[in-house]
Amino acid sequence: MPQDPGSLPPVFVIGSPGPVGGADTELWHTLRLWRSRGLAVAVVPTWGIGDPWRAKCRAIGCEVHAVPGPGELLDVPGLRGAIVVSFCNDRFLAHAATLRRAGCKTVWANCMTWLFEAEGRHYAEHGPFDHYVFQSRYQRSKLVPLLKEHGYRDRQGSVIRGAFWFDDFPFRPLAHEAKTPLVVGRISRADTDKYSVNTWPIYRRIPHPIRARLMAWDRRIEKKLGPPPPWAECLPANAEPAPEFFGKLHAMLQVNGQAEENWPRSGLEAMATGVPVVVQNAWGWREMVRHGRTGFLASNDEELAYYAARLAYDEDFRLRMAARARRALEDELANPDVLWAAWQSVFASLGRKR
């Protein structure tokens, strides 16, 4: 039976949300999910939080603690012995031993597909954390073999998809008129591994006139890909809020270099706003996208260009795909009832062990 949120112990988040990056934005949506179900949540920034995030966290009912530095971490009221959760936060890893010595139950969400060096060092001395949250089955398949080298057991992990708060991303597909350029684009953090060296050749291969919009862009990425073509607009990180950026696209054509995608936040955001995705047939994308129904999974550069063109030449099909993707996000991929039930189970189990 579902447990009354009021009977669950308070949860302390080590870290704070932010506007960029999968982990920071996922944390914000997760906080909103928890608070919408009445969970008592305290945010412990490492080691400071600026407006508007302090105000936003307090507005949804989170308690926010001012912690000048790691030396004051255990001065936070109620933290000793509590359940603590952290999303991909290196400062949490640096001071996790302090929390564990204080009797805290640790929940770690590593949003990558590899272990951080600090993780390995911590496990070698202290063993695995109490519980792990994986956002995709793919991520779990990559991390669990590494964690088992440090004593991890299967009951210590759960696959819980990234929370998604829909009102931040209204469904507003951009109409595409026949014989006009298709606006394709991509968004990620400004990391060269997030960009394929073949980005411009793939975009050029699309057999339909296009315009391209890419965010985030910097000199390192330009050195890898080459200067943007005249039909491409390349924006620095944070040049536009994500909903505004997606509102100017007809399709997302996202092609990575070395970076493997766990549960790509950009895909959820595109699906929410009505932008069909054309992505690589690999990694967590395979769990997020139903090929030909809610997006396209492409196995090579030629397929990436071909599927983008299909969206350009058939507007009714493109809009149907966009609508199906939004429904899949609401009903399956980010269903708040399903996600809350999973988190509730984790917290109830750890609460019994206090």
LUMDO-428107 format. One line per 10 residues: number of its first residue (from 1); their letters; for each residue x, y, z of N, C-alpha, C. Coordinates in steps of 0.001 Angstrom, whole numbers. Atoms other than C-alpha are relative to their C-alpha. Example, Ala and Ser with C-alpha at 12.3 -4.5 7.8 and 13.67 -1.06 7.14 Angstrom:
<gumars>
1 = as = 890 -1190 0 12300 -4500 7800 900 1200 0 ~ -820 -1190 -60 13670 -1060 7140 -770 1090 730
</gumars>
This chain:
<gumars>
1 = mpqdpgslpp = 842 -1194 0 0 0 0 884 1254 0 ~ -767 -1253 -48 1260 3554 -719 24 565 1408 ~ -168 -549 -1332 2567 5239 2372 -348 1481 4 ~ 303 -1412 -171 1267 8584 3609 1308 782 21 ~ -1262 -759 12 3998 11140 2715 343 589 1360 ~ -264 -562 -1314 3572 12618 6195 658 -971 947 ~ -630 1000 -854 4746 9345 7696 1434 -297 -421 ~ -1378 196 449 7981 9388 5669 916 996 701 ~ -939 -943 -623 11073 10921 7259 358 1113 -969 ~ -448 -1085 891 12266 14288 5900 1209 -448 -815
11 = vfvigspgpv = -1109 307 899 14684 14080 2989 844 1255 -171 ~ -934 -1103 171 17789 16278 2754 713 -176 -1338 ~ -687 2 1292 19133 17131 -694 1322 736 157 ~ -1314 -613 -63 22865 17808 -807 317 536 -1392 ~ -137 -651 1293 23282 20326 -3607 -1207 879 -240 ~ 1134 -851 317 20834 22640 -5336 -249 -36 -1500 ~ 308 18 1433 19050 22899 -8680 644 1161 -736 ~ -564 -1046 835 20234 25021 -11574 -642 -12 -1367 ~ 684 -146 1280 19227 26121 -15074 564 -836 -1136 ~ -668 688 1111 21665 24053 -17158 529 -1336 478
21 = ggadtelwht = -542 1317 -330 22677 20412 -17236 -1085 -945 454 ~ 1025 971 -331 20682 17246 -16876 -221 -179 1482 ~ 141 263 -1433 21405 16700 -13187 -643 1169 725 ~ 526 -1161 -709 20664 20260 -12041 -1469 240 -321 ~ 1398 -208 356 17437 20577 -13993 -862 -1164 458 ~ 763 1143 -494 16339 17063 -13099 -266 124 1492 ~ 208 -190 -1438 16826 17893 -9430 -1165 948 249 ~ 1095 -943 -190 14488 20881 -9743 -1353 -677 -238 ~ 1257 678 291 11778 18772 -11341 -302 -1072 1053 ~ 196 1001 -1048 12322 16069 -8718 -485 652 1289
31 = lrlwrsrgla = 472 -727 -1179 11932 18586 -5904 -1481 344 -134 ~ 1413 -334 205 8637 19701 -7419 -881 -1233 123 ~ 764 1244 -135 7464 16098 -7676 -168 -365 1466 ~ 69 372 -1418 8314 15354 -4050 -928 916 771 ~ 819 -939 -752 6718 18502 -2744 -1476 -89 -397 ~ 1391 143 421 3573 17945 -4820 -681 -1165 706 ~ 547 1143 -738 3154 14716 -2854 106 193 1514 ~ -16 -312 -1424 3718 16386 511 1226 -442 754 ~ -1212 423 -677 7218 15074 1256 716 1207 603 ~ -799 -1053 -631 9190 17209 3714 1418 -49 -567
41 = vavvptwgig = -1287 -40 693 12352 18313 1869 806 1203 479 ~ -940 -1073 -336 15362 20343 2994 1113 6 -1040 ~ -1066 -158 987 17861 21680 457 1236 554 710 ~ -1262 -409 -625 21477 21932 1607 984 300 -1129 ~ -894 -344 1114 23409 23833 -1103 1464 -216 368 ~ -1437 188 -215 27116 23173 -1538 789 1001 -853 ~ 194 -491 -1369 28067 25807 -499 -690 1346 -18 ~ 731 -1242 81 25731 28565 -1435 -1031 -113 -1096 ~ 1050 16 1010 22623 29225 -3447 -453 1428 -225 ~ 403 -1358 312 21709 32413 -5230 -1442 58 -460
51 = dpwrakcrai = 1319 -197 586 18426 33859 -6287 146 -167 -1507 ~ 1342 268 -515 16213 32909 -7975 -197 -1369 627 ~ 236 1383 -414 16834 29320 -6886 -363 -122 1473 ~ 400 45 -1404 16633 30007 -3157 -1489 290 117 ~ 1409 -377 -58 13289 31725 -3680 -896 -1073 -626 ~ 816 1017 670 12032 29045 -6067 -163 -1234 880 ~ 87 1173 -874 12862 26220 -3658 -931 272 1182 ~ 871 -332 -1138 11179 28006 -773 -1448 145 -443 ~ 1367 -198 480 8147 28826 -2920 -766 -1311 -125 ~ 691 1291 89 7386 25116 -3395 -3 -734 1342
61 = gcevhavpgp = 85 564 -1337 7823 24459 324 1227 -698 507 ~ -1247 589 -492 11422 23290 616 620 924 1052 ~ -832 -754 -920 13466 24374 3592 1386 124 -615 ~ -1318 -231 600 16735 25918 2372 960 462 1094 ~ -976 -309 -1053 19778 25965 4648 1207 709 -594 ~ -1218 -703 394 22663 28407 4337 1190 -682 662 ~ -1172 707 -512 25889 26423 4701 1241 654 -610 ~ -1162 -715 554 29070 28529 4330 1049 -918 -612 ~ -1024 910 487 31302 25493 3784 -162 -1368 625 ~ 152 1366 -490 31829 21800 4503 151 -125 1506
71 = gelldvpglr = -183 82 -1441 32885 22501 8076 -1288 186 773 ~ 1286 -244 -662 29315 23563 8894 -1088 -961 -446 ~ 1008 893 566 27579 20712 7079 -848 -673 1071 ~ 737 743 -1022 26632 18758 10194 -704 910 1002 ~ 756 -926 -842 25323 21909 11868 -1435 177 -484 ~ 1360 -123 523 22206 21687 9674 -951 -759 914 ~ 917 682 -928 19323 20888 12044 -678 -1206 -641 ~ 674 1201 451 18016 17351 11649 763 -842 -987 ~ -725 730 1042 20685 16243 9181 596 -1303 504 ~ -632 1223 -515 22432 13700 11409 -1025 -1143 32
81 = gaivvsfcnd = 869 1175 11 20911 10282 10831 -1109 38 -1034 ~ 1090 -162 957 18634 11542 8032 310 -685 -1336 ~ -178 435 1382 18119 10344 4463 518 1186 -803 ~ -554 -1057 842 20310 12395 2127 73 -496 -1440 ~ 22 316 1429 20023 12461 -1662 872 1015 -716 ~ -783 -928 807 22444 13943 -4174 21 -462 -1444 ~ -4 255 1437 22379 14223 -7958 1332 464 -581 ~ -1190 -281 806 25788 14030 -9636 805 1180 543 ~ -633 -1145 -647 27372 16429 -7128 1360 -409 546 ~ -1337 403 -420 31140 16193 -6705 296 422 1437
91 = rflahaatlr = -231 -413 -1381 31033 18083 -3407 -674 -959 981 ~ 578 1070 -817 28690 15478 -2014 978 -1162 109 ~ -957 1104 -25 31220 12817 -2994 1180 318 913 ~ -1162 -378 -805 33993 14765 -1291 -287 -95 1495 ~ 331 -48 -1423 32104 14851 2033 -1018 -1069 403 ~ 944 1072 -309 29959 11720 1865 422 -788 1235 ~ -469 743 -1172 32143 10025 4478 -436 692 1289 ~ 457 -748 -1171 31285 12779 6956 -1475 -275 273 ~ 1430 269 -158 27582 12238 6339 -243 -1423 490 ~ 202 1396 -400 27887 8484 6716 414 -225 1440
101 = ragcktvwan = -409 118 -1405 29783 8788 9972 -1044 614 937 ~ 1061 -622 -799 26894 10970 11181 -1294 -804 -54 ~ 1159 884 14 24500 8081 10526 -980 251 -1123 ~ 909 -291 1104 22962 9448 7324 -139 -1201 -929 ~ 258 984 1039 21376 7094 4800 172 695 -1346 ~ -407 -705 1212 22878 8001 1429 -655 -579 -1247 ~ 586 369 1290 21061 7947 -1920 723 799 -1069 ~ -847 -643 1008 23230 8694 -4946 -585 -215 -1384 ~ 439 60 1391 22022 9509 -8446 1129 516 -881 ~ -1062 -342 940 24993 9451 -10790 -645 55 -1373
111 = cmtwlfeaeg = 719 -161 1259 23571 10841 -14012 851 -359 -1220 ~ -898 388 1084 26526 9586 -16088 -46 -1520 -211 ~ -82 1444 248 27356 6144 -17486 1345 -559 429 ~ -1295 426 -518 30691 5893 -15679 121 502 1433 ~ -235 -432 -1368 31972 6239 -12124 980 1163 28 ~ -960 -1058 -237 33652 9419 -10988 1192 -569 779 ~ -1174 451 -751 37176 8995 -9650 -245 93 1493 ~ 281 -169 -1425 35982 10333 -6307 -919 -1090 531 ~ 852 1117 -409 33337 7613 -6219 849 -1227 323 ~ -832 1180 -208 35878 4866 -6616 823 107 1269
121 = rhyaehgpfd = -787 -187 -1219 38048 6330 -3873 -873 -163 1244 ~ 896 119 -1152 35065 6600 -1539 -378 -1454 243 ~ 421 1395 -167 33916 3031 -2172 1137 -866 527 ~ -1136 793 -453 37407 1649 -1642 180 90 1512 ~ -173 -191 -1441 37399 3070 1873 -1264 -269 809 ~ 1233 36 -786 33737 3086 2884 -1057 -947 -551 ~ 1007 857 601 31889 696 559 -1064 804 -724 ~ 1010 -696 809 28838 1519 -1586 -965 811 858 ~ 1032 -767 -681 26134 4011 -693 -1191 -907 325 ~ 1145 815 -399 22877 2814 815 -927 -316 -1168
131 = hyvfqsryqr = 883 258 1136 20894 3207 -2396 449 823 -1201 ~ -353 -640 1255 21401 4134 -6042 -1254 167 -848 ~ 1082 -248 941 18985 5695 -8497 601 98 -1394 ~ -406 -14 1402 19516 4936 -12176 -1165 552 -811 ~ 1077 -578 800 17559 6959 -14727 -394 -876 -1186 ~ 326 881 1124 17669 4247 -17403 569 -1387 261 ~ -538 1370 -94 18201 522 -17725 1391 -48 -621 ~ -1326 -32 606 21124 1332 -19991 1044 464 1007 ~ -939 -488 -1003 22802 3353 -17265 268 -1073 1058 ~ -190 1058 -995 22207 560 -14782 927 -1091 -534
141 = sklvpllkeh = -841 1056 573 23818 -1952 -17162 1470 413 -54 ~ -1378 -483 47 26924 236 -17371 606 129 1392 ~ -552 -308 -1321 27281 1107 -13683 36 -1187 949 ~ 75 1078 -991 26245 -2029 -11822 1240 -895 -9 ~ -1230 807 -49 29249 -4152 -12935 1146 708 719 ~ -1048 -762 -681 31541 -1373 -11695 -277 90 1496 ~ 354 -101 -1417 29643 -986 -8425 163 -1331 727 ~ -120 1315 -652 29682 -4728 -7753 1438 -293 415 ~ -1387 155 -424 33456 -4532 -7563 223 587 1385 ~ -123 -652 -1312 32861 -2460 -4422 -1051 -502 989
151 = gyrdrqgsvi = 928 589 -957 30234 -4675 -2784 -1458 343 -207 ~ 1401 -329 291 27036 -3350 -4380 -820 -1273 -175 ~ 961 1083 191 24020 -5684 -4200 -1237 535 -721 ~ 1072 -446 885 21067 -5568 -6572 -1128 716 735 ~ 1094 -651 -726 18577 -4579 -3874 323 1451 354 ~ -399 -1373 -324 20533 -1332 -3439 -248 985 -1136 ~ 200 -893 1133 19448 113 -6769 -1415 -34 -541 ~ 1315 -119 628 16280 1335 -8490 136 815 -1279 ~ 108 -823 1198 15574 2570 -12006 -1196 924 191 ~ 1046 -1014 -141 13609 5800 -11582 266 1066 -1062
161 = rgafwfddfp = -187 -975 1069 13178 7951 -14672 55 1412 563 ~ -106 -1380 -435 13956 11624 -14436 -1364 672 69 ~ 1267 -717 -152 11050 13669 -13104 -85 1131 -1021 ~ 201 -1054 993 9532 16162 -15513 -1275 739 334 ~ 1147 -832 -344 7236 19051 -14656 -492 686 -1262 ~ 430 -329 1359 5135 19693 -17727 -308 1477 -215 ~ 393 -1384 236 4021 23280 -17131 1189 899 -341 ~ -1183 -754 421 7604 24452 -17670 219 -70 -1513 ~ -222 241 1430 7414 23149 -21267 -1339 -217 -700 ~ 1299 144 666 4048 23873 -22924 139 -595 -1392
171 = frplaheakt = 12 683 1293 3156 21833 -25996 -452 986 -1078 ~ 289 -980 1034 3382 24282 -28902 835 -297 -1244 ~ -775 323 1202 4611 22646 -32122 47 1181 -965 ~ -185 -1073 972 6014 25152 -34586 -444 -493 -1375 ~ 493 411 1312 4134 24944 -37896 1102 121 -1058 ~ -965 -27 1105 6203 24122 -40970 -768 39 -1309 ~ 677 -140 1283 4956 25336 -44334 823 -663 -1098 ~ -661 686 1115 5730 23380 -47490 920 954 -752 ~ -985 -707 821 8758 24492 -49503 746 1103 759 ~ -801 -924 -817 10187 26518 -46602 1028 -814 773
181 = plvvgrisra = -1032 768 -705 13341 25549 -44694 -531 -656 1276 ~ 259 691 -1263 12991 22992 -41921 1040 480 1008 ~ -934 -458 -1029 14509 24372 -38721 356 -1185 885 ~ -483 1125 -801 16588 21628 -37110 1036 523 981 ~ -974 -481 -969 18744 21938 -34041 279 -993 1098 ~ -404 832 -1116 20249 20560 -30892 391 894 1165 ~ -349 -724 -1208 20909 21604 -27312 693 -969 948 ~ -707 828 -981 23348 20276 -24718 902 930 798 ~ -1030 -817 -627 26024 21451 -22364 1143 181 -1000 ~ -1099 -328 914 29068 22975 -24041 1173 -935 250
191 = dtdkysvntw = -1006 1043 -191 31135 19781 -24084 290 -602 -1365 ~ -338 499 1337 33016 18643 -27175 -441 -1441 -205 ~ 440 1388 140 32099 15007 -26444 -1484 -111 -337 ~ 1424 -2 320 28456 15977 -26877 -269 247 -1485 ~ 169 -352 1410 29064 16923 -30534 760 -980 -884 ~ -663 825 1004 29819 14624 -33433 799 874 -956 ~ -808 -728 982 32599 15752 -35732 -713 48 -1349 ~ 752 44 1257 30156 14884 -38550 -1257 859 23 ~ 1236 -774 -126 27527 17383 -37411 -347 749 -1285 ~ 321 -784 1187 27787 19724 -40413 -226 -886 -1223
201 = piyrriphpi = 296 878 1138 28087 16913 -43014 -1377 -668 93 ~ 1318 622 -155 24974 15235 -41557 -1093 1005 -341 ~ 1027 -1008 269 22987 18460 -41636 -50 326 -1492 ~ -36 -306 1438 24140 19166 -45213 -639 -1111 -833 ~ 501 1150 748 23022 15687 -46275 -1533 -35 -48 ~ 1462 18 -14 19352 16400 -45475 -529 484 -1351 ~ 471 -378 1345 17580 16428 -48878 -1214 928 46 ~ 1049 -1013 -103 15479 19479 -48047 672 1263 525 ~ -598 -1227 -555 16320 23137 -47395 -183 52 1519 ~ 60 -66 -1460 17141 23663 -43723 600 1305 504
211 = rarlmawdrr = -753 -923 -833 18144 26200 -41140 330 -758 1280 ~ -427 720 -1203 20017 25043 -38056 187 977 1152 ~ -234 -766 -1235 20076 26323 -34474 635 -948 1005 ~ -716 836 -955 22590 24925 -31978 301 805 1256 ~ -328 -611 -1291 23039 25712 -28266 387 -1160 931 ~ -914 -1100 -224 25470 25674 -26428 1263 -173 -879 ~ -1111 -28 948 28423 26667 -28622 1126 833 588 ~ -1152 -802 -407 31931 27823 -27840 1159 -281 -936 ~ -1149 122 907 35381 28030 -29401 545 -1416 -71 ~ -484 1380 31 36309 24497 -28402 -819 -853 -958
221 = iekklgpppp = 863 763 887 33322 23100 -30248 215 417 -1453 ~ -266 -457 1366 33982 25272 -33283 1317 -556 -526 ~ -1270 588 432 37553 23986 -33367 -197 -1448 -433 ~ 248 1405 335 36218 20415 -33469 -842 -138 -1269 ~ 951 162 1088 33367 20923 -35965 320 859 -1211 ~ -204 -974 1054 34628 23834 -38017 -1008 1124 129 ~ 887 -1158 -128 32978 27236 -38439 -1410 -317 -491 ~ 1380 265 413 29175 27277 -38758 -241 409 -1451 ~ 410 -411 1348 27744 27331 -42295 -914 1223 77 ~ 828 -1199 -30 25771 30428 -43296 -1439 -252 447
231 = waeclpanae = 1388 310 -373 22470 28627 -42637 -121 -470 1453 ~ 12 474 -1387 23417 27756 -39027 193 1165 961 ~ -120 -968 -1085 22926 29896 -35931 470 -740 1240 ~ -583 692 -1145 25143 28842 -33030 8 946 1201 ~ 209 -845 -1177 24276 30203 -29586 842 -486 1168 ~ -698 431 -1211 26330 30204 -26396 -969 -595 1005 ~ 833 584 -1057 25081 28356 -23333 -852 1080 648 ~ 928 -894 -701 22046 29974 -21695 -419 1208 -825 ~ 417 -1142 818 21470 32324 -24631 -1517 139 -20 ~ 1462 9 -50 17798 31329 -24512 -455 -1028 1024
241 = papeffgklh = 578 1070 -821 15658 29448 -21986 -367 -1183 -900 ~ 239 1192 813 15179 25876 -23171 -1369 2 -673 ~ 1297 8 693 11410 26213 -23843 -35 957 -1192 ~ -50 -955 1112 12060 29278 -26007 815 -562 -1157 ~ -835 580 1050 14831 27495 -27891 -776 -1063 -777 ~ 743 1062 683 12663 24452 -28643 -1184 556 -775 ~ 1136 -590 702 9788 26702 -29654 338 516 -1382 ~ -436 -486 1310 11846 27775 -32700 489 -1127 -913 ~ -450 1153 781 12586 24238 -33955 -1183 -770 -584 ~ 938 981 563 10691 21908 -36272 405 -1425 366
251 = amlqvngqae = -498 1338 -341 12882 18920 -35341 1306 143 761 ~ -1289 54 -692 15728 18058 -32991 843 -1097 -644 ~ -941 940 612 18663 16399 -34733 1250 12 862 ~ -1042 4 -1026 21004 15488 -31893 951 -1164 -265 ~ -994 1021 304 24204 13625 -32698 1209 208 898 ~ -1110 -104 -952 26826 12944 -30029 1315 -468 -602 ~ -1306 543 294 30523 12328 -30244 277 -1184 905 ~ -366 1096 -902 32034 10250 -27430 -979 -180 1161 ~ 879 59 -1178 29409 11022 -24782 -1168 -945 -238 ~ 1143 910 53 26926 8215 -24152 -1145 616 808
261 = enwprsglea = 1148 -594 -670 23436 9345 -23213 -652 -1005 944 ~ 677 797 -1004 21882 7981 -20045 -1511 135 -173 ~ 1422 -315 155 18401 9551 -19973 -55 1467 -403 ~ -297 -1353 442 18889 12653 -22107 -1142 982 249 ~ 1000 -1006 -371 17056 15649 -20705 -514 746 -1228 ~ 411 -736 1200 17019 17362 -24092 -1105 -730 -745 ~ 1053 766 660 14887 14540 -25475 -1349 203 659 ~ 1248 -232 -721 12265 14966 -22764 -541 1397 -299 ~ 425 -1376 234 12188 18720 -23323 -542 179 -1413 ~ 488 -82 1379 11810 18347 -27088 -1365 -665 -126
271 = matgvpvvvq = 1276 712 82 9019 15790 -26729 -1110 783 677 ~ 1012 -770 -717 7221 18021 -24242 -499 1175 -821 ~ 366 -1229 702 7248 21089 -26486 -539 -250 -1402 ~ 535 299 1323 6215 19291 -29685 1028 -11 -1099 ~ -1090 52 978 9578 18892 -31413 403 -1462 -193 ~ -427 1386 219 10067 15414 -32961 1521 -129 14 ~ -1434 203 -150 13500 13953 -32259 501 -1012 -1017 ~ -748 931 848 15919 12297 -34672 1344 -177 686 ~ -1162 215 -863 18665 10709 -32601 658 -1329 -331 ~ -756 1223 247 21209 7920 -32542 -694 -1218 613
281 = nawgwremvr = 603 1260 -448 19971 4355 -32180 959 -669 988 ~ -982 456 -990 21977 3816 -29005 -393 514 1379 ~ 15 -499 -1374 22185 4216 -25229 -1426 141 549 ~ 1317 -207 -587 19233 5569 -23260 -1058 455 -983 ~ 980 -381 1012 17621 6889 -26439 -940 -1155 -329 ~ 828 1153 386 16368 3361 -27151 -1153 -229 962 ~ 1076 139 -981 14302 3426 -23971 -958 1178 -35 ~ 811 -1215 26 12974 6930 -24549 -851 111 -1254 ~ 633 -240 1296 12011 6828 -28242 -525 -1312 -589 ~ 555 1118 761 9675 4412 -30010 135 352 -1475
291 = hgrtgflasn = -381 -349 1366 11072 4389 -33529 -1214 64 -920 ~ 1080 -181 951 8671 5738 -36105 -1313 426 619 ~ 1233 -379 -693 6047 6539 -33457 181 1303 780 ~ -224 -1204 -810 7443 9072 -30997 1306 705 -370 ~ -1265 -576 442 10668 9883 -32836 683 -987 -928 ~ -765 879 879 13332 8328 -35024 1324 -366 655 ~ -1297 510 -433 16294 6164 -34017 794 -353 -1243 ~ -789 162 1215 18985 6316 -36686 1298 -733 300 ~ -1189 834 -211 21827 3821 -37049 1240 518 -705 ~ -1164 -569 680 24093 5924 -39278 -332 1410 -469
301 = deelayyaar = 174 -1399 403 24589 9399 -40708 -1062 149 -1088 ~ 973 -72 1081 22517 8665 -43815 -1425 -82 537 ~ 1337 116 -577 19536 7589 -41721 -386 1261 766 ~ 299 -1245 -702 19800 10698 -39551 -526 1050 -976 ~ 428 -985 988 19511 12906 -42634 -1332 -391 -634 ~ 1237 463 642 16780 10769 -44216 -1209 230 892 ~ 1147 -155 -888 14527 10806 -41146 -342 1470 227 ~ 283 -1426 -101 14904 14559 -40778 -789 471 -1222 ~ 717 -371 1218 13769 14906 -44396 -1442 -506 13 ~ 1384 499 -97 10717 12723 -43730 -876 970 767
311 = laydedfrlr = 756 -975 -781 9623 15229 -41133 -231 1278 -799 ~ 134 -1218 798 10186 18056 -43606 -1078 -130 -1070 ~ 895 172 1140 8081 16567 -46387 -1415 -419 386 ~ 1331 462 -399 5101 15311 -44370 -392 679 1313 ~ 334 -795 -1180 3730 17946 -41988 -1016 -704 892 ~ 987 703 -822 731 15882 -40870 668 -1101 821 ~ -717 1051 -712 3016 12983 -39966 845 589 1128 ~ -847 -636 -1002 5392 15325 -38110 -821 425 1218 ~ 830 -455 -1107 2569 16769 -36031 -603 -1171 773 ~ 507 1194 -702 1115 13324 -35256 1092 -590 880
321 = maararrale = -1116 513 -791 4538 12176 -34098 223 863 1231 ~ -185 -911 -1128 4870 15259 -31898 -1060 -250 1069 ~ 1076 238 -965 1479 14581 -30276 169 -1334 708 ~ -223 1313 -633 2274 10908 -29674 1138 74 1012 ~ -1140 -117 -907 5601 11842 -28081 -408 693 1299 ~ 459 -696 -1213 3938 14276 -25686 -849 -927 868 ~ 826 930 -778 1375 11638 -24655 859 -1069 662 ~ -886 1016 -578 4126 9057 -24134 753 557 1195 ~ -699 -631 -1110 5965 11501 -21909 -907 92 1221 ~ 929 -164 -1112 2892 12187 -19788 -437 -1332 599
331 = delanpdvlw = 603 1256 -465 1587 8620 -19587 1015 -1045 437 ~ -963 1075 -235 4757 6536 -19500 1341 516 525 ~ -1389 -330 -290 8166 8179 -19481 160 844 1252 ~ -119 -891 -1162 7514 10819 -16819 -1324 88 744 ~ 1267 33 -735 4215 9767 -15281 282 272 1476 ~ -371 -361 -1376 4362 11499 -11877 -441 -1018 1038 ~ 451 1007 -968 2357 8801 -10092 974 -1174 66 ~ -954 1111 49 4770 6090 -11242 1319 398 652 ~ -1274 -453 -549 7841 8140 -10368 -89 183 1511 ~ 127 -195 -1437 6537 9092 -6941 -64 -1339 726
341 = aawqsvfasl = 80 1310 -649 5669 5476 -6109 1382 -612 154 ~ -1353 560 -71 9260 4477 -6892 834 703 1062 ~ -742 -741 -1024 10801 7260 -4799 -541 -310 1397 ~ 614 283 -1286 8332 6568 -2001 492 -1330 558 ~ -487 1302 -421 9443 2946 -1887 1433 89 530 ~ -1384 -172 -441 13103 3983 -1594 42 657 1371 ~ -33 -731 -1268 12439 6453 1216 -590 -816 1146 ~ 610 824 -1050 10156 4078 3120 968 -1079 463 ~ -942 1061 -345 12783 1328 2971 1147 541 849 ~ -1103 -575 -761 15580 3589 4192 -465 529 1352
351 = grkr = 530 -486 -1261 13355 5104 6842 -127 -1093 1042 ~ 126 1117 -932 12781 1672 8366 1351 -407 577 ~ -1329 412 -443 16553 1243 8677 660 1016 934 ~ -614 -1048 -827 17135 4390 10728 284 -512 1401
</gumars>
